[in-house]
Amino acid sequence: MVKDVKCFWCGKRIYWISVGDRKMPIDAAFTPYKRDPEGKHRNHLYTNEGGKISCEILPSVREKEADGFAHCVHICQKKPTYHRPRPMSRRKYYD
């Protein structure tokens, strides 16, 4: 089952799909692709059911050559990177 939500940081529509034993965010927008039978391209797109497609991603000007449309992984550019602060010393100070 696909869950349709908005990204917390950028507000784009994304889907959460099940891939094996984990969940993965993918863009709701479709990306045109051309299948690669030889496997020389390392690009991966995903179907709504969680299927993985190894293919060549086509620019939008070459959409007529596409074998199909699938979703790419969502990587948010606005997501902040938090660093854990250094742990405080557990040593107690006495007066």
RAGI-V309038 format. One line per field, one symbol per residue. ss: DSSP state (A for helix, B for strand, O for the rest). psi: psi as a letter, one per 40 degrees, with the letter a starting at -180 (. if undefined). A space follows every 10 residues. Layout:
ss = ???
psi = ???
//
This chain:
ss = OOBBBBOOOO OOBBBBBBBO OBBBBBBOOO BBBBBOOOOO OOBBBBOOOO OBBBBBBOOA AAAAAOOBBB BOBOOOOOOO OOOOOOOOOO OOOOO
psi = hhhhiihdde eihiihihhb eiihhiidii hiihigddfe heihiiidee ihhhihhiid efddeidaha iihhhheehi hhhhiiiiie hhhi.
//
